[in-house]
Structure formats: structure tokens, C-alpha cells
Amino acid sequence: MASKHEVQRYRANLSDELHSAALYETLAKVERDDTRKEIYSDLAKSEREHAQVWADKLNANGIRHRGAAPAVKTRLMKTLVRIFGPGFVLPTLAAAEHADRNKYRGQPDAGRMSADEHHHAAVVQALAGGAGDPEISQGARIAAAESWHKGVSSGNDLRAAVLGANDGLVSNFCLIMGVAGAGTGNKAILLTGLAGLVAGACSMALGEWLSVTNARELASTQIAKEADELETSPEAEEHELALIYRAKGLDAAEAKRVASQMMRDKDKALDTLTREELGLDPAELGGNPWSAAGVSFCLFSVGAIFPTMPFLWSHGFSAIVQCIVLSALALASIGIFTSLFNGRSALFSSFRQVIIGLLAAGFTFGIGHALGVSIS
């Protein structure tokens, strides 16, 4: 008979595999591309097979597994897939698979499942990087896959959306509680909340616009310089290409041959030098600054409106209590979303988010109260 600890491990592994299978099955249902649909179906089938291994181990110990409802994170991910499509959650899923690829290390009874998990992580990272899309160049796929291998998530729309809304929620919640602590009237608190929403959203939008614009301008300048060097100093650039390929493991003669062949096509040479020497992807230079600014404005506003709303229909102490309750619920929701990419449970993430948010609001309320008393 297995020990209590082993039974708990069997159950945890079974739950993880079933939840992964459910998510991949949802991706397969929503995906329109036949190739990707087949890949998701294969991944789901593999996860089901893994789950059966752990279910059999539980059965061997006289424990029958009763089908449990999917975890909150799984249901949330499935909902996001259905609403926004697979591409929206793939970066988050790729990061999670990469983080969990070694979860069976040290479990000798896992058999080939450890190798399978490594394979799953590589497949999902390739999908997140655009593999299988004929409109994406091979270089872009490699660059995207490399960024996921390093754990980079600059293209993670879900993470950006959650953190943007969190900024608006926490900053405006603290601002409103600070003004409320000073004993200000309902109308003044409402105006403060609305002003904080607009000012914060504009600030975030401007900051995002400047960030993306500056990044694009810097990248374009660097690429232009590299292109100029290709024209004025082709021998030096060919030598740089040879060094790049030597660093990748080719011997000197082979690296020189590949570099010489690459230089026959200046566009390919520039693409390679841009990626390898500058660390830039010519196809993605930071995105559209205007769309980035608009998204930042909207996300901040969505978060900032929650603590403001109660003062539209309520007054005094009742409005403050409603503000706290509504903000706490919003903080808990954001905590659940953050659990999708921080590796912690939804309960822990939401609880931590609520506690930190309430502590920050309580601190500003106290400061506002102290200043209000001293000024009056």
C-alpha cells in the first residue's frame, strides 16, 4: 500500500493532468487551423493517458477517483480561450508549461511522463512563437521560441491586461480612501475619483506611447546603422556573421562558408545580424504606439472605476463601505487572474492581492485622516 504522502502525490498529479487535458481539449475545439487543432488534440490525449496512470495507482490502493470540477484557474483559462481565442492565452500557457516541465523529476514511478512534459513544453512554446504559421519567417519563429525558452513574456497580453487594471484599481482606491479619510464630502470624493481615473489613464497612455515610440525609434536607428555598415563594410559584417555561427558551434571553415553564402542576400544578412547582434526582431519593433496607448488607457480606467462607482449612488459611511467591498472583490478577481501566470493557487493569489490592497488603502486613509484633522 502507498503511504499517505504518495497518495496525495497521486491525487495532485491526476488533478494536474486532468486540468491540462481539459484546457487542451478546449483549445482544440476553438482552434480553426487544422494543424494546430490536431496538435492540441494530441496534447490532450497525452495528458489523459498520464491521468490514467495516476488513476490506476489510486485504484491499486483501493481509492476510486471521483471526477472533480475543474479548478478555478482552468475554468478561467477555458473562458478566456472561448472569448479571445487560443492566441490570447498561449503565452501564459507556454510559460506555465515551461515552468512545469520538470514536475516529474524525482518521481521514479512517472516513467516517460517527464520526457513527455518536456516535449509538451517545447511544442506549446513553438506554437506561442508562431510555428506553423506560413506568414511568419523562420527567423521570427526562432526568436520567439528563444524568448520563451528564456522565460521572457513581453508579448503576454493577458499579463499586461491584468497588471494594467490592477494599477488603476489600487491607485484610485488608495486615492479615494485618502480623501475620504480627511472627512471630505461625497461630491468632492466622487470628483477626486473621476479625476484620478482620467489623470491616471492619461498618464499611463502617454507613458506607454512614449515607451513604444522610443523603443521603435531606437530599434529602427540601430537597424539602419547595421544596414549602412553592410553597404560600407561588407567584409567586416561577413566576419561578424562568421563569428556568430562559430559561437553556435560551427567550425571556422563552415562558419566562414555559411557567412559568405549569407552575404549574397543582403536582406537575410541584415535580418540575421539584427537578431543575433542587436537582439531585435525586425518583424516586431514594439508594436503600434497608438494602440498600446489606447489599451493602457482603457485597462487603467476599468480598474479605477470600481472604487469610484459607489459614490455615484451612495453617500457618507455607506459609500465608503461599499467602496471597500467592491474594491476588495475586484482585487480578489485580479488575484485569480494573476494566478494564471505566477504559479500560485487562485485562493492564495486572491487573498494576497486583497490583503495588500486593503493595507495600502488603510494606510492612505490614515494619512488622509491625520492631515484632515491637522489642517482643520
C-alpha positions in Angstrom: 0.0 0.0 0.0 1.2 3.5 -0.8 1.9 5.9 2.0 -0.4 8.9 2.7 2.2 11.2 1.1 2.3 9.1 -2.0 -1.5 9.0 -2.3 -1.5 12.8 -2.0 1.1 13.0 -4.8 -1.0 10.7 -7.0 -4.1 12.8 -6.5 -2.2 16.1 -7.2 -0.6 14.6 -10.4 -4.0 13.3 -11.5 -5.7 16.6 -10.9 -3.0 18.5 -12.9 -3.2 16.1 -15.8 -6.9 16.3 -16.0 -7.0 20.0 -15.9 -4.3 20.3 -18.6 -6.3 17.8 -20.7 -9.5 19.9 -20.3 -7.7 23.0 -21.4 -6.1 21.4 -24.5 -9.5 20.0 -25.4 -11.0 23.5 -25.3 -8.1 24.8 -27.4 -8.7 22.1 -30.0 -12.4 22.9 -30.1 -11.8 26.6 -30.6 -8.8 26.5 -32.9 -9.6 27.0 -36.6 -6.3 25.9 -38.1 -6.4 22.1 -38.7 -2.7 21.5 -38.0 -2.9 23.3 -34.6 -6.2 21.6 -33.8 -4.6 18.3 -34.3 -1.6 19.2 -32.1 -3.9 20.3 -29.3 -5.9 17.1 -29.6 -2.7 15.1 -29.4 -1.6 17.0 -26.3 -5.0 16.4 -24.7 -4.8 12.7 -25.4 -1.3 12.5 -23.9 -2.5 14.3 -20.8 -5.4 11.9 -20.5 -3.1 9.0 -20.7 -0.9 10.5 -18.0 -4.0 11.0 -15.9 -5.0 7.3 -16.3 -1.6 6.3 -14.9 -2.2 8.1 -11.7 -5.9 7.0 -11.5 -4.7 3.4 -11.9 -2.2 3.9 -9.0 -5.1 5.2 -6.8 -7.3 2.3 -7.8 -4.5 -0.1 -6.9 -4.6 1.3 -3.4 -8.3 1.0 -3.1 -9.1 4.6 -3.8 -11.6 5.4 -6.5 -11.2 8.8 -8.2 -14.4 10.7 -8.5 -14.4 13.3 -11.2 -13.9 16.7 -9.7 -14.9 20.0 -11.2 -12.1 21.9 -13.0 -10.1 24.3 -10.9 -10.9 28.0 -10.9 -7.8 28.7 -13.0 -8.7 26.0 -15.5 -12.3 27.3 -15.9 -11.0 30.9 -16.2 -8.5 29.9 -18.9 -11.1 28.0 -20.8 -13.4 31.0 -20.7 -10.6 33.3 -22.0 -9.9 30.8 -24.8 -13.6 30.8 -25.9 -13.8 34.6 -25.8 -10.5 35.8 -27.1 -9.2 32.7 -28.9 -6.1 30.5 -28.3 -3.6 33.2 -29.2 -4.6 35.2 -26.2 -3.7 32.5 -23.6 -0.8 30.8 -25.5 1.9 32.9 -24.0 0.6 32.3 -20.4 0.2 28.6 -21.2 3.7 28.4 -22.7 5.2 30.0 -19.6 3.3 27.6 -17.3 4.4 24.5 -19.4 8.0 25.7 -19.3 7.8 26.1 -15.5 6.2 22.7 -15.0 8.4 20.7 -17.4 10.4 19.2 -14.6 7.5 18.5 -12.2 8.1 14.7 -12.5 11.8 14.9 -11.8 12.4 12.9 -8.7 9.3 10.8 -9.2 10.7 7.4 -10.4 7.2 6.0 -10.9 6.4 8.7 -13.5 8.1 6.7 -16.3 8.2 8.5 -19.6 5.9 11.3 -18.4 8.9 13.5 -17.5 10.2 13.4 -21.1 6.6 13.9 -22.4 6.3 17.1 -20.3 9.5 18.4 -21.7 8.1 17.7 -25.2 4.8 19.4 -24.4 6.6 22.5 -23.1 8.6 22.7 -26.4 5.5 22.2 -28.5 3.5 24.9 -26.8 6.4 27.3 -26.8 6.8 26.7 -30.6 3.0 27.4 -31.0 3.3 30.6 -29.0 6.2 31.6 -31.1 4.2 31.3 -34.3 5.4 27.9 -35.5 3.0 26.5 -38.2 2.1 30.0 -39.5 3.3 30.3 -43.1 3.3 34.1 -42.8 5.9 34.1 -40.1 9.5 33.8 -41.1 11.7 31.0 -39.8 13.9 33.6 -38.1 10.9 35.1 -36.3 9.9 31.7 -35.1 13.4 31.0 -33.7 13.5 34.4 -32.0 10.1 33.9 -30.4 10.9 30.4 -29.3 14.2 31.6 -27.8 12.4 34.4 -25.9 10.1 31.8 -24.3 13.0 29.5 -23.5 14.4 32.4 -21.5 11.1 33.0 -19.8 10.5 36.3 -21.4 6.9 37.3 -21.8 7.0 40.7 -23.4 4.1 39.7 -25.7 1.9 38.4 -22.9 -1.3 40.3 -23.5 -3.0 38.6 -20.5 -0.4 39.6 -18.1 -0.3 43.2 -19.4 -4.1 43.5 -19.1 -4.2 42.2 -15.6 -1.4 44.4 -14.3 -2.9 47.5 -16.1 -6.2 47.0 -14.5 -4.5 46.4 -11.1 -2.7 49.7 -11.4 -5.9 51.6 -12.0 -7.7 49.8 -9.2 -5.1 50.1 -6.4 -4.0 53.7 -7.2 -7.6 55.1 -7.4 -8.7 53.0 -4.4 -5.9 54.5 -2.3 -6.5 58.0 -3.6 -10.3 57.8 -2.8 -9.6 56.4 0.7 -7.1 59.1 1.4 -9.6 61.8 0.5 -12.4 60.0 2.4 -10.1 59.8 5.5 -9.8 63.5 5.5 -13.5 63.9 6.0 -14.2 65.3 2.6 -17.8 65.4 1.3 -19.3 62.9 -1.1 -19.2 65.2 -4.1 -15.5 66.0 -3.6 -14.7 62.3 -3.2 -16.5 61.5 -6.4 -14.8 64.3 -8.3 -11.5 63.1 -6.9 -12.1 59.5 -8.0 -13.1 60.6 -11.5 -10.2 63.0 -11.8 -7.8 60.3 -10.6 -9.3 57.9 -13.2 -8.8 60.3 -16.1 -5.4 61.6 -14.9 -4.1 58.1 -14.3 -5.4 56.7 -17.5 -3.9 59.6 -19.5 -0.6 59.3 -17.7 -0.5 55.5 -18.4 -1.4 56.1 -22.1 1.2 58.8 -22.5 3.8 56.7 -20.8 3.0 53.7 -23.0 3.0 55.7 -26.1 6.4 57.2 -25.3 7.8 53.9 -24.3 6.7 52.1 -27.5 7.7 55.0 -29.7 11.1 55.4 -28.2 11.7 51.7 -28.5 10.7 51.6 -32.1 12.8 54.7 -32.9 15.9 53.2 -31.2 15.4 49.9 -32.9 14.9 51.5 -36.3 18.0 53.6 -35.8 20.1 50.6 -34.9 18.8 48.6 -37.8 19.5 51.5 -40.2 23.1 51.7 -38.9 23.5 47.9 -39.4 22.2 48.2 -42.9 24.6 51.1 -43.6 27.5 49.0 -42.3 26.5 46.2 -44.6 26.9 48.5 -47.6 30.1 50.3 -46.5 31.9 47.5 -44.7 30.7 44.2 -46.1 33.9 42.3 -45.2 33.6 43.3 -41.5 30.0 42.3 -41.4 30.8 39.0 -43.1 33.4 38.4 -40.4 30.8 39.2 -37.7 28.4 36.7 -39.3 31.2 34.1 -39.2 31.8 34.7 -35.5 28.1 34.4 -34.8 28.0 31.0 -36.5 31.2 29.9 -34.8 29.5 30.8 -31.5 26.7 28.5 -32.4 29.0 25.5 -32.8 30.2 25.5 -36.4 33.9 25.1 -37.1 35.8 28.1 -38.6 35.7 26.9 -42.2 32.0 26.0 -42.1 31.1 29.3 -40.4 33.0 31.3 -43.0 31.3 29.4 -45.8 27.8 30.0 -44.3 28.6 33.7 -43.7 29.8 34.1 -47.3 26.7 32.5 -48.6 24.5 34.6 -46.3 26.1 37.8 -47.6 24.9 37.1 -51.1 21.4 38.1 -49.9 21.8 41.4 -48.0 18.3 41.2 -46.6 18.9 37.8 -45.0 22.3 39.0 -43.7 20.7 42.1 -42.2 17.9 40.0 -40.6 20.5 37.7 -39.1 22.7 40.5 -37.8 19.7 42.3 -36.4 18.5 39.3 -34.4 21.9 37.9 -33.3 24.0 41.1 -32.9 21.4 43.6 -31.8 18.9 41.1 -30.2 16.0 42.7 -32.1 13.2 41.1 -34.2 12.7 43.2 -37.3 9.1 42.0 -37.6 8.2 43.2 -34.1 9.7 46.6 -33.1 7.5 47.2 -30.1 4.0 47.3 -31.7 1.8 50.2 -32.6 2.2 53.1 -30.0 -1.3 54.4 -30.5 -3.0 51.0 -29.9 -0.7 50.4 -26.9 -1.7 53.8 -25.5 -5.4 53.1 -26.1 -5.2 49.8 -24.4 -3.4 51.2 -21.4 -6.0 54.0 -21.1 -8.9 51.5 -21.2 -7.3 49.0 -18.8 -6.4 51.6 -16.2 -9.9 53.0 -16.5 -11.5 49.6 -16.0 -9.6 49.1 -12.7 -10.0 52.7 -11.5 -13.8 52.8 -11.9 -14.5 50.2 -9.3 -13.7 52.2 -6.2 -15.4 55.3 -7.7 -18.8 53.8 -8.5 -20.3 53.6 -5.0 -20.1 57.4 -4.7 -22.4 57.7 -7.7 -25.4 56.3 -5.8 -24.5 56.4 -2.1 -23.2 58.8 0.4 -21.1 59.0 3.6 -20.1 56.0 5.6 -22.2 53.7 3.4 -20.4 54.8 0.3 -17.0 54.2 1.9 -18.0 50.7 3.0 -19.3 49.9 -0.5 -16.1 51.2 -2.0 -14.0 48.9 0.2 -16.2 45.9 -0.5 -16.3 46.5 -4.3 -12.6 47.2 -4.4 -11.8 44.0 -2.4 -13.9 41.9 -4.8 -12.1 43.5 -7.7 -8.7 42.8 -6.0 -9.7 39.2 -5.5 -10.7 38.9 -9.1 -7.3 40.3 -10.2 -5.6 37.9 -7.8 -7.3 35.0 -9.5 -6.1 36.2 -12.9 -2.6 36.7 -11.6 -2.6 33.0 -10.5 -2.7 32.1 -14.2 0.9 33.2 -14.6 2.5 33.3 -11.2 2.3 29.5 -10.4 0.4 30.0 -7.2 -3.1 28.9 -6.3 -6.1 31.1 -7.1 -7.0 31.2 -3.4 -3.5 32.3 -2.3 -3.2 34.9 -5.1 -6.6 36.5 -4.5 -6.1 36.5 -0.7 -2.6 38.2 -1.0 -4.0 40.7 -3.5 -6.8 41.7 -1.2 -4.7 42.0 1.9 -2.0 44.1 0.2 -4.7 46.3 -1.4 -6.5 46.9 1.8 -3.3 47.6 3.7 -2.4 50.2 1.2 -5.8 51.8 1.3 -5.9 51.7 5.1 -2.5 53.5 5.2 -3.7 56.3 2.8 -6.9 56.6 4.8 -4.9 57.1 8.0 -2.7 59.6 6.3 -5.7 61.5 5.0 -7.4 61.4 8.4 -4.3 62.8 10.1 -3.8 65.5 7.6 -7.5 66.4 7.6 -7.5 66.8 11.4 -4.3 68.8 11.5 -5.4 71.1 8.7 -8.9 71.7 10.1 
